[in-house]
Amino acid sequence: MKVLSPRALGRALLERQLLLERVDLPVVAAVERVFGLNAQNPNDPYLALWTRLESFTIPSLTAAIEDGSLVRSTMMRATQHLMSVDDFCFVRPALAPLLRRVQRNAFGRRTAGVDLDALVVVVRELLADGRTMTRPELGRLLAERWPVDEPTALGWTAQYLQPLIHPAPSGTWNVYGATPFALGPIGIADVRRMVLRYLAAFGPATVADARTWSGVSGLREVFADLRPSLQVYADESGRELYDLPDAPLPPEDIEAPIRFLPSFDATLLAHADRTRIMTNEIRSQVCIGAGVAPTLLLNGTVAATWTTQSTPNTTVLQIHPLRPLTNQEAIESEALRLLTFTHPTSSNRIEFLPLENSGAH
């Protein structure tokens, strides 16, 4: 069994996440290639595609969200993601056990006595014929049928138990505020297909890695069933890594370019063992509580986090080193390209903070 080093796994991850070189793909095809984009923040998918695609423009992604080719919903790990309709239709039902568990753990006591199956039926009626409403609005209407102390708990319950999407303009560039709910497309769960697509986007990976990415339990049996058709490797700790037999494994010594990633980028979240992309020490400074900071990749691994501060006329991108940074001139050049994309009318500049201040953010 071939043993793959963390560097080899890191290069495979960068290749599959379109981070070794920018590619020329339509936005929907790109989102499918990387198997969804985290969309906790509405601007994050735009930044994720800018760092992956040639000639990416804000209107190209906005158009795909507006015409419904891409939908934003509660997905993997019970967090907001942007996925194509085709992928949503088999992934969202596969996540239903996870989302039921999240609802039970977070809101079970506050919805005790509520007939959850009946609640889902009422949600479908309230949102039929293309109607939309916010979570608080939905919660208040549901509370007329099931009086509870916290109507918002009913709105959250609906979000977890019924495939709901957040239609445009929600989720588009710089649009914040109340999030509308609408009925999402209905599909059929296909966990096997989900696992294969996960490996295509993030492999080689262990069963624990796939479980960490998705939040879905019971995957060991799925991998066992798929094993005869998969390539099996080992990592340096002896854990079995599964992969598609024809999936690319770039050379370990291939150059990795400087890349700025948005917060919550799946490249940093798709594995239980993340040493292919960052050390455990750096992980503790990037993944704090429920947050995942925007990061800078240097030589293929996380080297810094970054933030921006804006005034009416100036935007400053601050780089918070997590290890010594080489090639600062090239980092600054890429950072200025990023600011030209995000703040095209500002006077932009880059600041490198001292390494000893890197934990202060």
C-alpha positions in Angstrom: 0.0 0.0 0.0 1.5 3.3 -1.1 2.2 5.8 1.7 1.3 9.4 1.1 3.1 12.2 3.0 1.2 15.3 4.2 2.9 17.3 1.4 1.6 14.8 -1.2 -1.9 15.0 0.3 -1.7 18.8 0.4 -0.8 19.0 -3.3 -3.7 16.7 -4.2 -6.0 18.9 -2.1 -4.8 22.0 -3.9 -5.2 20.4 -7.3 -8.7 19.3 -6.7 -9.8 22.6 -5.0 -8.4 24.6 -8.1 -5.7 26.2 -6.0 -2.6 25.1 -7.9 -3.5 27.3 -10.9 -6.5 29.4 -11.8 -8.7 27.7 -14.4 -11.2 28.9 -17.0 -14.6 27.4 -15.9 -18.1 28.8 -15.7 -19.1 29.5 -12.1 -21.6 26.7 -11.8 -19.1 24.1 -13.1 -16.5 25.5 -10.7 -18.8 25.2 -7.7 -19.6 21.7 -8.7 -15.9 20.8 -9.2 -15.0 21.9 -5.6 -18.3 20.4 -4.3 -19.9 23.5 -2.9 -18.7 26.7 -1.3 -19.2 27.8 2.3 -21.5 30.8 2.3 -21.8 31.8 6.0 -20.8 35.3 4.8 -22.4 36.3 1.4 -19.1 37.6 0.0 -17.1 34.4 0.8 -18.1 32.5 -2.3 -17.1 35.4 -4.5 -13.7 35.5 -2.9 -13.4 31.7 -3.2 -14.0 31.8 -6.9 -11.8 34.9 -7.5 -8.8 33.0 -6.1 -9.6 29.9 -8.2 -10.9 31.2 -11.6 -9.4 33.2 -14.4 -11.3 36.4 -15.3 -13.9 35.9 -12.5 -16.4 38.7 -12.1 -18.9 39.5 -9.4 -21.9 39.7 -11.8 -21.2 36.1 -13.1 -21.8 34.6 -9.7 -24.7 36.9 -8.9 -26.4 35.9 -12.1 -26.1 32.2 -11.2 -27.7 32.9 -7.8 -30.4 35.0 -9.2 -31.4 32.5 -11.9 -31.4 29.7 -9.4 -28.6 27.7 -10.9 -26.9 27.9 -7.5 -28.8 27.7 -4.3 -27.8 28.7 -0.7 -29.0 26.6 2.1 -28.1 24.9 5.4 -25.9 22.0 4.3 -22.7 20.3 5.4 -22.0 20.5 9.2 -25.3 22.4 9.5 -23.7 25.5 8.0 -24.6 27.7 5.0 -23.3 26.5 1.6 -23.7 27.4 -2.0 -24.3 24.4 -4.3 -25.6 23.7 -7.7 -29.2 22.6 -7.9 -28.1 19.1 -9.2 -25.8 18.6 -6.2 -28.3 20.1 -3.7 -31.0 17.6 -4.8 -29.0 14.5 -3.7 -26.8 16.0 -0.9 -29.4 17.9 1.1 -31.5 14.7 1.6 -28.4 12.8 2.6 -27.8 15.3 5.3 -31.3 15.0 6.7 -30.3 12.7 9.7 -27.5 15.2 10.7 -29.9 18.1 10.5 -32.6 16.3 12.5 -30.0 15.6 15.1 -28.9 19.3 15.2 -32.6 20.3 15.6 -33.1 17.9 18.5 -29.9 18.9 20.3 -30.4 22.7 19.9 -34.2 23.0 20.0 -35.6 19.7 21.2 -36.6 21.0 24.6 -38.0 24.3 23.2 -40.2 22.4 20.7 -41.3 19.6 23.1 -44.9 18.6 22.3 -44.8 20.0 18.7 -45.7 17.5 16.0 -42.6 18.0 13.9 -44.0 16.1 10.9 -47.1 18.3 10.9 -44.9 21.4 11.3 -43.1 20.5 8.1 -46.4 20.1 6.3 -47.5 23.5 7.5 -44.1 25.1 6.4 -44.7 23.7 2.9 -48.2 25.3 2.8 -46.9 28.6 4.1 -44.2 28.8 1.5 -46.1 27.3 -1.4 -46.4 29.1 -4.8 -43.0 30.8 -4.5 -43.8 32.7 -1.3 -40.9 33.7 0.9 -40.5 34.9 4.5 -37.8 35.3 7.1 -37.1 32.9 9.9 -38.8 35.2 12.6 -41.8 35.6 10.3 -42.1 31.9 9.8 -41.6 31.2 13.5 -44.4 33.6 14.5 -46.9 32.0 12.0 -46.0 28.5 13.2 -46.4 29.7 16.9 -50.1 30.4 16.1 -50.5 26.7 15.6 -48.0 25.5 18.2 -47.7 28.2 21.0 -44.2 28.0 22.4 -42.2 30.4 24.6 -39.7 31.0 21.7 -41.3 31.2 18.3 -37.8 31.6 16.8 -37.2 27.9 17.8 -39.9 26.9 15.4 -38.3 28.9 12.6 -35.0 27.2 13.2 -36.7 23.9 13.3 -38.2 24.5 9.9 -34.8 25.4 8.5 -33.3 22.1 9.7 -36.2 19.7 8.9 -37.4 21.1 5.5 -35.0 21.8 2.6 -35.2 25.6 2.5 -33.1 27.9 0.4 -32.3 31.6 0.6 -33.2 33.2 -2.7 -31.6 36.3 -4.2 -30.8 39.0 -3.4 -29.8 37.1 -0.2 -26.3 35.7 -0.6 -25.2 38.1 -3.3 -22.3 40.5 -3.1 -22.4 42.8 -0.1 -26.1 42.0 0.7 -26.6 41.5 4.4 -29.7 41.8 6.6 -32.8 39.6 7.0 -32.5 36.2 5.3 -35.5 35.0 3.3 -36.7 31.4 3.2 -38.2 29.7 0.2 -38.9 26.0 -0.6 -35.9 24.3 -2.1 -35.9 21.7 -4.9 -36.8 18.2 -3.7 -34.5 15.3 -4.4 -33.5 11.8 -3.3 -30.6 11.1 -0.9 -27.6 9.4 -2.4 -24.9 9.0 0.2 -22.7 6.8 -2.1 -22.6 9.5 -4.7 -21.9 12.1 -2.0 -18.9 10.1 -0.8 -17.5 9.7 -4.4 -17.9 13.4 -5.1 -16.3 14.2 -1.8 -13.3 12.1 -2.7 -13.1 13.8 -6.1 -13.0 17.2 -4.5 -11.0 16.5 -1.3 -9.4 13.1 -1.5 -7.4 11.0 -0.7 -9.3 10.9 2.6 -10.1 8.7 5.5 -13.6 7.8 6.7 -13.2 10.2 9.6 -12.3 13.0 7.1 -15.5 12.5 5.1 -17.5 12.4 8.4 -15.8 15.7 9.5 -16.6 17.4 6.2 -20.2 16.3 6.0 -21.3 15.8 9.6 -22.9 12.5 8.6 -22.4 9.4 10.6 -22.5 5.8 9.4 -20.1 6.4 6.6 -17.8 3.4 7.5 -20.3 1.0 5.9 -20.5 3.2 2.8 -16.8 3.2 2.4 -16.6 -0.6 3.0 -19.2 -1.1 0.2 -17.3 1.2 -2.2 -13.8 -0.1 -1.3 -13.5 -2.6 -4.2 -13.9 0.2 -6.7 -11.6 2.7 -4.8 -7.8 3.2 -4.7 -6.5 2.7 -1.2 -3.4 4.4 0.2 -2.0 4.9 3.7 -0.9 8.1 5.5 2.3 8.2 7.5 0.3 7.1 10.6 -0.9 4.0 8.9 -4.5 5.1 8.4 -6.2 4.0 5.2 -6.9 6.7 2.7 -9.5 6.2 0.0 -9.6 7.8 -3.4 -11.0 7.5 -6.9 -8.8 5.3 -9.0 -8.4 7.9 -11.7 -8.0 11.0 -9.4 -4.9 13.2 -9.9 -2.0 13.0 -7.6 0.4 15.9 -8.5 4.1 15.5 -7.8 5.1 16.5 -4.3 7.6 19.0 -5.6 5.1 20.9 -7.8 5.1 24.6 -7.0 2.1 25.9 -5.1 1.2 29.6 -5.7 0.3 32.2 -3.2 -3.5 32.1 -2.5 -5.8 34.2 -0.3 -8.7 32.1 1.0 -11.9 33.5 2.5 -13.2 32.6 5.9 -14.6 29.1 6.3 -13.0 27.9 3.1 -13.7 24.1 2.8 -10.0 23.5 2.0 -9.3 24.1 5.7 -12.4 22.2 7.0 -12.8 19.1 4.9 -10.6 16.7 7.0 -10.3 15.5 10.5 -6.5 15.5 10.1 -5.7 18.9 8.6 -1.9 18.6 8.6 -1.9 18.5 4.8 -2.9 22.2 4.8 -1.8 23.5 8.2 0.0 22.5 11.4 -2.0 21.8 14.5 -0.4 24.9 16.1 -1.5 27.1 13.3 -4.9 25.4 13.2 -5.5 26.5 16.8 -5.0 30.1 15.7 -7.1 29.9 12.6 -10.1 27.8 13.9 -11.2 29.5 17.0 -14.5 28.4 18.5 -17.0 28.3 15.6 -15.0 30.8 13.5 -12.5 30.1 10.7 -10.4 33.0 9.7 -9.5 34.1 6.2 -6.1 32.7 5.4 -3.0 33.1 3.2 -1.5 30.0 1.6 2.2 30.1 1.1 4.1 27.2 -0.4 0.9 25.1 -0.2 0.1 25.6 3.5 -1.5 28.2 5.8 1.1 30.9 6.7 -1.1 33.8 7.8 -4.5 35.1 8.4 -5.7 38.4 6.9 -8.3 41.1 7.6 -9.4 44.3 5.9 -10.2 47.7 7.3 -11.9 50.3 5.2 -12.5 54.0 5.3 -14.5 55.9 2.7 -11.4 56.3 0.5 -8.9 53.7 1.7 -8.8 50.0 2.3 -6.0 48.3 4.2 -5.4 44.6 4.0 -3.5 43.5 7.1 -1.6 40.2 7.0 -1.2 38.5 10.4 1.8 36.0 10.1 1.5 32.7 11.8 5.1 31.7 10.7 7.9 33.5 9.1 6.8 34.8 5.6 9.1 34.5 2.6 8.6 36.3 -0.7 6.7 39.3 0.8 6.9 41.2 -2.4 4.9 38.5 -4.2 2.4 38.3 -1.3 1.9 42.0 -1.5 1.3 41.8 -5.2 -1.4 39.2 -4.8 -3.0 41.0 -1.9 -3.2 44.2 -4.0 -4.9 42.2 -6.8 -7.4 41.0 -4.2 -8.2 44.5 -3.1 -8.5 45.7 -6.7 -11.2 43.0 -7.0 -13.0 43.8 -3.7 -12.5 47.6 -3.5 -11.8 48.8 -7.1 -12.4 52.5 -6.3 -10.4 52.7 -3.1 -6.8 53.7 -2.4 -5.4 50.3 -1.3 -2.4 49.3 0.7 -1.0 46.2 2.5 0.3 46.0 6.0 2.4 43.1 7.3 2.0 42.8 11.1 4.9 41.5 13.2 4.9 37.7 13.8 4.7 38.2 17.6 1.3 40.0 17.1 -0.2 37.2 15.0 -2.3 35.8 17.8 -3.9 39.1 18.7 -6.6 39.0 16.2 
